[in-house]
Amino acid sequence: MMKQEVKHNGHEPTAFPSDRCPWCNSAVTHERFAEIETKIRQQEQSKLAESAKQLRTQLDAQHAAELTRQRKLSEQQMDTLLKAKLKELDTEREKVYADQRAAIQKDRDDSILKAQAEFNREREGITTKMKEMERQLQKKTSQDLGEVAEIDLFEALRQAFPDDRISRVPKGRNGADIHYEVIHRGQPCGKVVIDSKNTKGWQNAFVTKLCQDRSEAGADHAILSTTAFPRGQKELCIESEVIVVSPGRVTHLVALLRRTLITIHLRGLSLNERATKMSKLYALITSEKYAQQFRELEKLTTDVADLDTQEKRSHETVWKKRGSLTTRIADALRDIDSEVADVIEGEDQTELSLAS
């Protein structure tokens, strides 16, 4: 900046500073102005560095908060999905029960009955062949196979009816394989004895022995769970007041008998009345109409299981996509962080010009 020349009383002109202090706007020498300007630049750089540090800290905190929020959101979504799944399963179960009750009141077309019966015969034949092949491959004795089937049945009953008394008769001791006592509000309502057989051929001795076991145990019903049936019979029949049934139907049958025993107990029916009720019940469960209704229930149960499998696959696809999107979000945040760091930590072109 140029300095002015002023004459005073005929003397030589004197140089006055024309630069102004950036702080107080007073006149200062050029050297002092340059010194102040340098100090201001240093202060601005210090403030810029501090601002950059604070911005970095703020971005790191925001990044960590975002990751925490996403993790909590994923956990909440998973919890929501599980609750929705449980609710859906309860709804489906109630629907199955409702459909079963409706099916009892609905007549079936004869052609559908014949087609379904033919399908079940073929399925039974294939199942029998598969079990025979398993026996040959595993080289197990009938006794070994029967014990495994008995254990499976025992565990299934314990899981389905946790409030009742269910026990196994030790090997070598007389009696049916399983004793099942119905308990309602702490009171015994009746007893069912169950034998489990896993053999290729039917023997009438199975029924004879179980009749004796029922009498000795004072049981109301006797169930023979077996893979072999008398000639001309399949899935469920009555032999000498013993219910002969395939293993897959035992739990459902026990549930039916349990409800009947509790009702009879609460109503206090006489022996004759109880016998009449049991005769009608046995006639119902061995009818073709009841068999058709139970097969329909099995089909619905299978359809529900298939639907659950499809839903699981759908959820897995959604979870995979969500994981991919979460990864992309993290990558985008890292890119933003890098660009901010470049702006803050890189050298400014204006500063380079002043330095030169």
DRENGUVO-317102 format. One line per field, with one value per residue (C-alpha): x, y, z; residue in three letters; residue number from 1. Coordinates in Angstrom, 1 decimal. Layout:
east = (X, ...)
north = (Y, ...)
up = (Z, ...)
residuo = (ALA, ...)
num = (NUM, ...)
This chain:
east = (0.0, 1.4, 2.3, 1.3, 3.8, 2.9, 4.9, 5.0, 6.5, 8.7, 10.4, 10.7, 7.7, 7.2, 6.0, 2.7, 1.3, -1.7, -2.4, -5.2, -5.2, -7.7, -8.6, -9.0, -8.9, -6.1, -3.3, -0.2, 3.0, 3.2, 5.5, 3.0, 0.1, 2.0, 2.7, -0.9, -2.1, 0.3, -1.0, -4.6, -3.9, -2.3, -5.4, -7.7, -5.7, -5.8, -9.6, -10.0, -8.0, -10.1, -13.3, -12.1, -11.3, -14.8, -16.4, -14.5, -15.6, -19.2, -19.2, -17.6, -20.3, -23.1, -21.6, -21.5, -25.0, -26.3, -24.7, -26.2, -29.6, -29.5, -28.5, -31.4, -33.8, -32.7, -33.3, -36.7, -37.6, -36.5, -38.6, -41.6, -41.2, -41.0, -44.1, -46.0, -44.9, -46.2, -49.5, -49.8, -49.2, -51.8, -54.3, -53.5, -54.0, -57.4, -58.3, -57.3, -59.5, -62.4, -62.1, -62.0, -65.2, -66.9, -65.7, -67.5, -70.8, -70.2, -71.0, -68.3, -69.0, -68.7, -66.2, -63.9, -64.1, -63.1, -60.3, -58.9, -59.2, -57.2, -54.6, -54.3, -53.9, -51.1, -49.5, -49.8, -48.2, -45.3, -44.8, -44.8, -42.2, -40.0, -40.2, -39.2, -36.3, -35.2, -35.4, -33.2, -30.6, -30.4, -30.5, -32.5, -34.6, -38.3, -37.7, -35.2, -37.6, -40.5, -38.5, -37.6, -41.3, -42.4, -39.9, -41.1, -44.7, -44.0, -42.2, -45.0, -47.6, -45.6, -45.2, -48.9, -50.4, -47.9, -50.5, -51.4, -49.6, -47.7, -45.3, -43.5, -43.5, -39.9, -38.8, -39.3, -42.3, -45.8, -48.2, -48.7, -45.8, -47.4, -49.9, -51.7, -53.8, -56.0, -55.8, -58.3, -57.9, -55.9, -58.4, -57.9, -60.7, -59.7, -56.8, -55.7, -53.1, -51.0, -48.9, -46.5, -45.6, -43.4, -43.6, -44.3, -47.1, -50.3, -50.7, -54.0, -51.9, -51.2, -54.9, -55.2, -52.3, -53.4, -57.0, -55.5, -53.2, -56.2, -58.1, -55.2, -54.6, -58.3, -58.1, -61.0, -59.4, -56.7, -54.8, -52.5, -50.1, -48.9, -47.7, -49.4, -53.2, -55.6, -56.5, -58.8, -58.1, -55.9, -55.1, -57.8, -60.1, -61.5, -60.5, -62.0, -62.6, -59.0, -58.4, -55.8, -54.4, -51.3, -48.6, -49.3, -52.9, -52.2, -51.8, -55.0, -56.9, -55.7, -56.8, -60.3, -60.5, -59.2, -62.0, -64.5, -63.2, -63.2, -66.8, -68.0, -66.2, -67.7, -71.2, -70.9, -72.4, -73.2, -71.4, -74.1, -74.2, -70.4, -70.5, -73.2, -71.1, -68.0, -69.8, -71.0, -67.6, -65.9, -68.5, -67.7, -63.9, -64.1, -66.5, -65.4, -66.7, -64.4, -61.5, -62.1, -62.2, -59.0, -57.2, -58.4, -56.9, -53.6, -53.6, -54.3, -51.5, -49.1, -50.2, -49.5, -46.1, -45.4, -46.6, -44.2, -41.3, -42.2, -42.5, -39.1, -37.5, -39.2, -37.9, -34.4, -34.5, -35.7, -32.9, -30.3, -31.5, -31.5, -27.9, -26.8, -28.5, -26.9, -23.5, -24.2, -25.2, -21.9, -19.9, -21.8, -21.0, -17.3, -17.2, -18.8, -16.3, -13.4, -14.6, -15.0, -11.5, -10.1, -11.7, -10.5, -7.1, -6.0, -4.0, -6.0, -5.1, -5.6, -3.1, -0.6, -0.9, -0.3, 2.7, 4.3)
north = (0.0, 3.5, 6.1, 9.8, 12.7, 15.9, 19.1, 21.0, 24.4, 24.0, 20.8, 17.5, 15.3, 12.7, 9.0, 8.0, 4.5, 3.9, 0.2, -0.4, -2.9, -5.7, -5.8, -2.1, -0.4, 2.0, 2.9, 0.6, 0.2, -2.3, -4.6, -4.5, -5.2, -8.3, -9.5, -9.2, -10.9, -13.8, -14.2, -14.1, -16.8, -19.0, -18.5, -19.4, -22.5, -23.5, -23.0, -24.9, -27.9, -27.8, -27.7, -30.6, -32.6, -31.9, -32.8, -36.1, -36.9, -36.0, -38.2, -41.1, -40.8, -40.6, -43.7, -45.7, -44.6, -45.6, -49.1, -49.5, -48.4, -50.8, -53.7, -52.9, -52.6, -56.0, -57.6, -55.9, -57.1, -60.7, -60.6, -59.3, -62.0, -64.7, -63.4, -63.2, -66.8, -68.1, -66.2, -67.6, -71.2, -70.8, -69.5, -72.4, -74.9, -73.4, -73.5, -77.2, -78.0, -76.0, -77.7, -81.1, -80.3, -79.1, -82.2, -84.4, -82.9, -82.9, -85.9, -86.9, -87.8, -91.6, -91.1, -89.0, -91.7, -94.4, -92.4, -91.5, -95.1, -96.3, -93.6, -94.7, -98.4, -97.5, -95.3, -98.1, -100.5, -98.2, -97.5, -101.2, -101.9, -99.0, -100.3, -103.8, -102.4, -100.4, -103.6, -105.5, -102.6, -102.0, -105.8, -105.1, -107.7, -107.2, -106.8, -103.9, -102.2, -102.6, -101.0, -98.0, -97.6, -97.9, -95.2, -92.9, -93.4, -92.9, -89.6, -88.4, -89.1, -87.3, -84.2, -84.2, -84.8, -83.4, -83.3, -87.0, -90.0, -91.9, -94.8, -97.6, -101.2, -102.4, -105.2, -108.6, -107.6, -108.6, -106.0, -103.6, -101.5, -98.2, -97.3, -94.0, -92.5, -89.5, -86.7, -83.9, -81.1, -83.5, -86.3, -89.6, -90.1, -93.4, -95.5, -96.7, -99.5, -99.4, -102.1, -101.2, -103.8, -103.3, -106.6, -107.8, -110.2, -110.1, -112.4, -112.9, -113.4, -109.7, -109.0, -111.9, -110.7, -107.1, -108.0, -109.8, -106.8, -104.4, -106.6, -106.9, -103.1, -102.2, -100.1, -98.6, -99.0, -101.0, -99.8, -101.9, -99.7, -101.8, -101.8, -105.2, -105.7, -108.6, -109.7, -107.1, -104.4, -101.4, -98.2, -98.7, -101.6, -103.2, -106.7, -108.2, -104.7, -103.8, -100.8, -101.8, -98.7, -97.5, -95.7, -92.3, -92.2, -93.2, -89.7, -88.5, -91.5, -91.1, -87.5, -88.6, -91.3, -88.8, -86.3, -89.1, -90.4, -86.9, -86.3, -89.6, -88.9, -85.5, -86.8, -89.7, -92.3, -95.8, -98.9, -99.6, -96.0, -96.1, -99.3, -97.8, -94.7, -96.8, -99.0, -95.9, -94.4, -97.5, -97.7, -94.1, -94.4, -97.5, -96.1, -95.2, -91.7, -91.1, -92.7, -90.3, -87.3, -88.3, -88.7, -85.2, -84.0, -85.6, -83.9, -80.5, -81.1, -81.9, -78.8, -76.7, -78.2, -77.5, -73.9, -73.4, -74.7, -72.2, -69.4, -70.2, -70.0, -66.7, -65.3, -66.5, -64.6, -61.4, -61.7, -62.2, -59.0, -57.1, -58.1, -57.0, -53.6, -53.2, -53.8, -51.2, -48.7, -49.2, -48.8, -45.5, -44.2, -45.1, -43.2, -40.1, -40.3, -40.5, -37.5, -35.4, -36.5, -35.4, -31.9, -31.4, -33.0, -32.1, -28.9, -25.8, -24.2, -20.7, -21.5, -22.8, -19.5, -17.4, -19.5, -19.0)
up = (0.0, -0.9, 1.7, 1.4, 1.5, 3.4, 3.7, 7.1, 7.4, 4.4, 5.7, 3.8, 3.6, 6.4, 5.8, 7.6, 7.8, 5.6, 6.6, 9.1, 11.9, 11.2, 15.0, 15.9, 12.5, 13.7, 11.4, 11.7, 9.8, 7.0, 9.0, 11.9, 9.5, 8.1, 11.6, 12.7, 9.5, 10.1, 13.6, 12.4, 9.8, 12.5, 14.7, 11.9, 11.0, 14.7, 14.8, 11.5, 12.9, 16.1, 14.1, 11.9, 15.0, 16.5, 13.2, 13.0, 16.6, 15.8, 12.6, 14.5, 17.2, 14.5, 12.7, 15.9, 16.8, 13.4, 13.7, 17.1, 15.8, 12.9, 15.3, 17.6, 14.7, 13.4, 16.9, 17.1, 13.7, 14.5, 17.8, 15.8, 13.2, 15.9, 17.7, 14.4, 13.6, 16.9, 16.5, 13.0, 14.2, 16.9, 14.3, 11.9, 14.8, 15.6, 12.0, 11.7, 14.8, 13.3, 10.0, 11.7, 13.6, 10.4, 8.5, 11.0, 10.0, 6.2, 4.0, 1.5, -2.1, -2.8, -5.7, -3.5, -0.8, -3.3, -4.8, -1.3, -0.2, -3.3, -2.6, 1.0, 0.0, -2.3, 0.3, 2.9, 0.6, -0.1, 3.6, 4.4, 1.7, 3.0, 6.6, 5.4, 3.5, 6.6, 8.7, 6.1, 5.9, 9.6, 10.5, 13.6, 15.4, 15.9, 19.6, 19.0, 16.6, 19.0, 21.8, 19.7, 18.7, 22.3, 23.4, 20.6, 21.6, 25.3, 24.6, 22.2, 24.9, 27.6, 25.4, 24.3, 27.8, 30.5, 33.2, 33.1, 34.6, 32.0, 32.8, 31.1, 32.4, 32.8, 30.5, 32.0, 34.1, 33.2, 31.9, 28.9, 27.7, 28.7, 31.5, 30.8, 33.6, 32.9, 35.5, 35.6, 38.2, 40.3, 40.2, 38.2, 35.6, 34.0, 32.7, 29.3, 28.7, 25.5, 23.8, 21.0, 18.3, 15.2, 13.4, 9.8, 10.6, 12.7, 15.7, 17.6, 20.7, 20.8, 21.5, 23.9, 26.0, 26.0, 27.1, 30.1, 30.9, 30.7, 33.2, 35.6, 35.5, 35.8, 32.7, 30.8, 27.4, 25.7, 22.6, 20.4, 18.4, 15.5, 11.9, 11.2, 11.1, 10.8, 7.3, 5.6, 8.2, 8.2, 10.2, 12.9, 14.0, 17.1, 18.0, 21.2, 22.6, 21.9, 19.7, 17.1, 15.5, 13.4, 15.4, 13.7, 15.1, 18.7, 20.1, 18.4, 19.6, 23.2, 23.1, 22.0, 24.8, 27.3, 26.6, 26.8, 30.2, 31.7, 30.6, 31.9, 35.2, 35.6, 34.8, 37.2, 34.7, 35.8, 34.5, 32.0, 30.8, 30.4, 28.4, 26.1, 25.5, 24.8, 22.3, 20.4, 20.5, 19.1, 16.4, 15.4, 15.3, 13.2, 10.6, 7.1, 7.6, 10.6, 8.7, 5.8, 8.2, 9.9, 6.5, 5.7, 8.9, 8.1, 4.7, 6.3, 8.8, 5.9, 4.0, 7.1, 7.4, 3.7, 4.2, 7.2, 5.0, 2.2, 4.7, 6.2, 2.7, 2.1, 5.4, 4.6, 1.2, 3.0, 5.6, 2.9, 1.1, 4.4, 5.1, 1.7, 2.2, 5.6, 4.0, 1.4, 4.0, 5.9, 2.7, 1.9, 5.4, 5.0, 1.6, 3.2, 6.1, 3.7, 1.7, 4.9, 6.0, 2.6, 3.0, 6.5, 6.5, 2.9, 2.1, 1.0, -2.4, -0.9, 1.9, -0.7, -2.7, 0.4, 1.4, -2.0)
residuo = (MET, MET, LYS, GLN, GLU, VAL, LYS, HIS, ASN, GLY, HIS, GLU, PRO, THR, ALA, PHE, PRO, SER, ASP, ARG, CYS, PRO, TRP, CYS, ASN, SER, ALA, VAL, THR, HIS, GLU, ARG, PHE, ALA, GLU, ILE, GLU, THR, LYS, ILE, ARG, GLN, GLN, GLU, GLN, SER, LYS, LEU, ALA, GLU, SER, ALA, LYS, GLN, LEU, ARG, THR, GLN, LEU, ASP, ALA, GLN, HIS, ALA, ALA, GLU, LEU, THR, ARG, GLN, ARG, LYS, LEU, SER, GLU, GLN, GLN, MET, ASP, THR, LEU, LEU, LYS, ALA, LYS, LEU, LYS, GLU, LEU, ASP, THR, GLU, ARG, GLU, LYS, VAL, TYR, ALA, ASP, GLN, ARG, ALA, ALA, ILE, GLN, LYS, ASP, ARG, ASP, ASP, SER, ILE, LEU, LYS, ALA, GLN, ALA, GLU, PHE, ASN, ARG, GLU, ARG, GLU, GLY, ILE, THR, THR, LYS, MET, LYS, GLU, MET, GLU, ARG, GLN, LEU, GLN, LYS, LYS, THR, SER, GLN, ASP, LEU, GLY, GLU, VAL, ALA, GLU, ILE, ASP, LEU, PHE, GLU, ALA, LEU, ARG, GLN, ALA, PHE, PRO, ASP, ASP, ARG, ILE, SER, ARG, VAL, PRO, LYS, GLY, ARG, ASN, GLY, ALA, ASP, ILE, HIS, TYR, GLU, VAL, ILE, HIS, ARG, GLY, GLN, PRO, CYS, GLY, LYS, VAL, VAL, ILE, ASP, SER, LYS, ASN, THR, LYS, GLY, TRP, GLN, ASN, ALA, PHE, VAL, THR, LYS, LEU, CYS, GLN, ASP, ARG, SER, GLU, ALA, GLY, ALA, ASP, HIS, ALA, ILE, LEU, SER, THR, THR, ALA, PHE, PRO, ARG, GLY, GLN, LYS, GLU, LEU, CYS, ILE, GLU, SER, GLU, VAL, ILE, VAL, VAL, SER, PRO, GLY, ARG, VAL, THR, HIS, LEU, VAL, ALA, LEU, LEU, ARG, ARG, THR, LEU, ILE, THR, ILE, HIS, LEU, ARG, GLY, LEU, SER, LEU, ASN, GLU, ARG, ALA, THR, LYS, MET, SER, LYS, LEU, TYR, ALA, LEU, ILE, THR, SER, GLU, LYS, TYR, ALA, GLN, GLN, PHE, ARG, GLU, LEU, GLU, LYS, LEU, THR, THR, ASP, VAL, ALA, ASP, LEU, ASP, THR, GLN, GLU, LYS, ARG, SER, HIS, GLU, THR, VAL, TRP, LYS, LYS, ARG, GLY, SER, LEU, THR, THR, ARG, ILE, ALA, ASP, ALA, LEU, ARG, ASP, ILE, ASP, SER, GLU, VAL, ALA, ASP, VAL, ILE, GLU, GLY, GLU, ASP, GLN, THR, GLU, LEU, SER, LEU, ALA, SER)
num = (1, 2, 3, 4, 5, 6, 7, 8, 9, 10, 11, 12, 13, 14, 15, 16, 17, 18, 19, 20, 21, 22, 23, 24, 25, 26, 27, 28, 29, 30, 31, 32, 33, 34, 35, 36, 37, 38, 39, 40, 41, 42, 43, 44, 45, 46, 47, 48, 49, 50, 51, 52, 53, 54, 55, 56, 57, 58, 59, 60, 61, 62, 63, 64, 65, 66, 67, 68, 69, 70, 71, 72, 73, 74, 75, 76, 77, 78, 79, 80, 81, 82, 83, 84, 85, 86, 87, 88, 89, 90, 91, 92, 93, 94, 95, 96, 97, 98, 99, 100, 101, 102, 103, 104, 105, 106, 107, 108, 109, 110, 111, 112, 113, 114, 115, 116, 117, 118, 119, 120, 121, 122, 123, 124, 125, 126, 127, 128, 129, 130, 131, 132, 133, 134, 135, 136, 137, 138, 139, 140, 141, 142, 143, 144, 145, 146, 147, 148, 149, 150, 151, 152, 153, 154, 155, 156, 157, 158, 159, 160, 161, 162, 163, 164, 165, 166, 167, 168, 169, 170, 171, 172, 173, 174, 175, 176, 177, 178, 179, 180, 181, 182, 183, 184, 185, 186, 187, 188, 189, 190, 191, 192, 193, 194, 195, 196, 197, 198, 199, 200, 201, 202, 203, 204, 205, 206, 207, 208, 209, 210, 211, 212, 213, 214, 215, 216, 217, 218, 219, 220, 221, 222, 223, 224, 225, 226, 227, 228, 229, 230, 231, 232, 233, 234, 235, 236, 237, 238, 239, 240, 241, 242, 243, 244, 245, 246, 247, 248, 249, 250, 251, 252, 253, 254, 255, 256, 257, 258, 259, 260, 261, 262, 263, 264, 265, 266, 267, 268, 269, 270, 271, 272, 273, 274, 275, 276, 277, 278, 279, 280, 281, 282, 283, 284, 285, 286, 287, 288, 289, 290, 291, 292, 293, 294, 295, 296, 297, 298, 299, 300, 301, 302, 303, 304, 305, 306, 307, 308, 309, 310, 311, 312, 313, 314, 315, 316, 317, 318, 319, 320, 321, 322, 323, 324, 325, 326, 327, 328, 329, 330, 331, 332, 333, 334, 335, 336, 337, 338, 339, 340, 341, 342, 343, 344, 345, 346, 347, 348, 349, 350, 351, 352, 353, 354, 355, 356)
